[in-house]
Amino acid sequence: MKRRKISMLWTVMGVTLFSLGLAFQPWAMAAGNAKYPSRTVEVINQFGPGGGTDLFVRAIAMPFAKIARQSLIPISITGGGGVPAATEFFNRPADGYTLMAVGPEEVINHAMKRIDAKKFVPLARIQYDQGMFFVRDKSPFKTIQDVIAEAKKTPGKLTIAVTGAAGFDDVLVGLWSAKSGADLKSVPFQAAAEATATVLGGHTDLLYEEYGPMRSLIESGKVRPLVLFAEERLPVLKNVPTAKELGVDVTLGRWRGLAFKEGTKPEQVGAMHKVFEKSVKNPIYKAIEEQNMLQFRSKFLGPEEFRTFFGQEMGIYADVLKKLGYTK
């Protein structure tokens, strides 16, 4: 299983680094004598265990623990299109010990006036993923052209499993349908594992998911990737065409970052930024990043760069959602 492979990788690399004596010094706040963080830091997210965001938090938590000498743990609050997760986050104190795993879903919820994303204090963008459409091995669809032909014949009949209702997956599928003319019907699930199970069981025709969580299923031949949403093909999946190659200009990807709540002390933001900046360069994280094929688009953005990027994403999704009829 995917998570078992990652766990084994973490264990092996952790033992190796320990044996080499590559220990990290704890991070202290620049202001005052108190060490920060001095206890566990929690990361709230709207997705269930096993999905890309959950794996992201667990991956960065390994070097984080060595550098900060504290644990970083994911807290999943699923359902409600991500609003319950954001509500829990904003109800917590701005004390530097609760982060929110943010991505396109938070931008979408802001555009749809479900949350006020301006209350986030962007800390760092760490990942920028690439997603694909998948079918199970027994599917009659061998190529994305087969799917397009059938979808145009029977609009809205083919179903595609996605994670979250009216979230990033749903928007991407809607954009694909609008630009390709091959209309697919989204079937939302609360957790990525549920969405994957439904396509493996033949209950939905397709699945949208990122490469990382699906890698073991691809390698075992249980699923087939049909189309990639990125600017270029992946070197490890050279036979999978991009949507852009097919004349469907859809390259949106799920990015993953971390944010504090408005009101968090600037010195806490600065100190935590440096912890994560070191964490992404650590061999433990780099190995996991490459294992999940996240190195192709990912570029670390600190607070100021991330704030600019976040603002740009707000503009992009506001326009996309309006074109798709989600907003006025």
N, C-alpha and C positions, 0 to 999 in steps of 0.2 A: 504494500500500500504506500501511497505517496508520503503521508505523514510519518510512517515508520521509517522510510528511507531518509527523510529530512532529520528525524530524531537521531538516527544512527550517525548521520554526517556531523551533526552538532556534537555528539558524544566523542567521536573519533577526533575531530578537530580540537575540541576542548582539552582532551587528554594530551594531544600533541603539543598544543600551545603551553600547557602547564609544565610538561616535561622539558620544554625548551626555556622555561623561565620567563616567558613573555607576559609578565603581569603588568597591569595598568594601575596608575595612581588614581585614587578617588578624586572626583572633581569638587572643588570648593567654590563657594560664591565669592565674587570679587569684593563685595561689600560685607564687612563684618567678619567675625570669626566663625560663625555657624556654618557647618558644612551643608551644602545643598546639592542634590536632595539628601535628606537624612532618613527617609523612609520610602516605602513602596510607592511607585507612581502607577496610576491606573490609566488605561487608554480605552475610552468608550467608543464603540463602533456599532453600526446598525446591522451587521451581518453575523450569521451563525458560524460555529466552529467548522474548520475545514475549507473555507473559502479563501480567496486571494487576500482579503484584508486581514483576516485572522492570521494567516500564515505570515503576512508582512510584519505584524506586530511581534509575533513570536520570533521571527528571524532577527529583527533589529534588537530584540530584548537580550539576546546572548551577549553581544559585545557591550551593550548598555550596562549590563550587570557587572561586567569586569571593569569598566571605566568608572561608573558612578558608585559602584559597590552597593547598589540597591536594585530591587526587582522592578521590572516593567511588565505589567500583566494586562492582557486584553479583557475587556468587559463587553460581552455581546448583549445588546438590547434590540431584539428583532421586531419586525412588524411595523405597521403604520407608516410605511414609506420612509422610515428613518426619523420621523418626527419624535417618537418616544425617546429615542437615543439622544437626540439633540436637546429635548426637554430636560432629561436627566442631567445632561452635561451642564446646561445653563442654570440648573437649580443648585449645582454644587458651588462651593466657595472658590473664588479666584485665588487659591493659595499655592499654586504651582505644583500641585500633586494630582491633578486630573487633566489629562489631555483628551482631545477628540481626534480620532482618525478621520480626516476629511478627504473628500474626493468630489467627483462630479455630482454625486447625489445631493450634497449640501448646497452646491451651486443651483441645482435644479429646484430644490425645495425653497431656496431664496427667491428664485424667479417666479415660483408659483405661490409666493407669499405664505408659505407654511412655517418658515423660520426666518430669523433675521441674521443672515450670515455676516453682517457687518460687525456683529458682536464677537466674532472670532478674532483672535490675534494670531495670524499665520506665523508658525515657527519654522517649519522646514518641509519642503517637498522632497521626497526620497525616491519614490518609484514612479515610473510612467510605463504602463503595461500595454500589451497589444492583445486584442481579443479575436476570436474566430467563431464561425459557425461550425458545429459538429453534428454528425449523425452516428448512430450505432453501427457496428460492423455488419449487421443483417439488413440494414436499410437498402431499399431499392435505388436510392440516390447515390450515384458513384462520384458525381462532380457537382459543382455549384450550378453549372449550366442545366443539369437535370432538374434541380430545385427551381430555378428560374422558369423553366419551361412549364413545369407542373403548376407553379404558383400563378402564372399568367393565365393558365387554362382554368384554374379553380381558385380565384382570388379569395384570400382569407380562410381557406380550408386547411392549409398546412399549418401546423402548430409548432411553436418554438418556445422551449422552456427558458425562463429568465429568472434572475434573482431580484426580488423586490418589485412592487407595483409602482408604475410611473416613475421609475428610477432610471439610472444610466442605461442599463440593458434595454429597457423598454423604449427609451428615446432613440438609442442606436438602431434598434429593429424598425422603429417607425420611420427613421430617416432612410434606412435601407429600402423599405417598402416604397417610400415616396420617390426616391431617386432611381430605383431599378424597375419599378412597375411590377415587381414580383411581391405581391402583398402576403405577408406572413401574420399569423395571429399569435400574439404574445400570451403565454400562460405563466403568470408570476408565482414564485415560491419564496418562502421566507429565508431559506438557507440554500447555499450553493449545492450542498450535498443532496438535498431533496430534488433540486432541478436536474442534477446529473443522474440520479437514480431513475427519474421518470423517462429520460431518453434511453437509458440502458434497458429499461423494461419495455420499451416500445410504446409508451403511453403518450409521448409527444414525438413529433417527426424530427425536430432539430433541437439544438441547445446552443445558447450563446455563453461562452466562458473564456477566461484568459488561459494562456498557454500553461503556466505553472501548475495549477491544480489539476490539469488534464494530462500532464506529460506521461505519467505512468500508464494511463488508459490508452494513450496514443501508441506508446511503445509496446504494449501488450496486444494491440490490434483490436481492442474492444470498441474504440471510437475512431472515426475518420474526420480529420479537419478538411473543410471544403473551401473556405475563403478566409483571408486575413485582413484585418482592418489596421493598416499601417502604411507608411509611405513606400516601404520596400519589403520584399520577401525576406523571410528569416533564413539565414544560412543553413540551419538545421532542418528546415522544412521547405526545401527549394521547389518542391512540386506543388506547393499550395499557393495559388495566385492571390494577389491583393485585389480588393474590391475596385481600387482605382484602375487597375489593368483592364477590368471588365467595363470600364466607362461609368462606374458608380463611385463618385467621389466622396467616400465615407472613410475617414481615417481617425475618427475620434477614438481615444484610448482612455482607460481608467487610470488616473494618476492617484497616488496615495501620499498624503502628507499628514502633518500633525499640527494642531493648533491649541493655543491656550484660550481661556475665557478673557473677555474684556475686563481690565482691572488688575490683571496679573502684573507683578512688579517687573519693571524693565530689566533689573539685574538677574531675575530668575529666567527671563526669556533669553538673555545673553548667555548665561551659564549653561542652560539646557541646549541651546543652539550648538555650543562648542562640544558638548557631550555627543550629540547626534552627528555632528560633522566628523568627529573621530570614529564614531561607531560605523559609519558607512564605508570607511576606509579600512576597517579591520578585516583581516583574512577570513575570519569566521563568517562575517556578513557577505563578503565578496564571493565566497564559495557558494553560499546559498543563493545569492543573486544570480550567479551564472547557472546554477543547477535549475533555476526556474526561468531562465532565459529573459531576465529583466534588464540585462546590461545594454541592450540595443538602443533603448530610448531614454533610459533613466539618467537624469542629471540632478545632482543635489542642488537645491536652491535654499539659501538662508532666508531669514525673516523679510528683508527688504525685497529681494528678488521674488520670493514666494508671494508677497503681498501684491506685487505688480502682476504676476502670473494669475493669481486668484481673481483680480479685477478683470483681466482679459477674458478669463473663462466665463465670468458673469455675463459679459457682453455677448460672447459666442452663443451660450446656451439660451439667453433671453431671445436671441434672434431665431435659433433653431426651434425652440418651443412654440414661438409665435407662428412660424411657418407650418408646424405640424398641428396647429390648432389647440395646443394645450393651454395657451394663454392668449389674452387679447392685446 
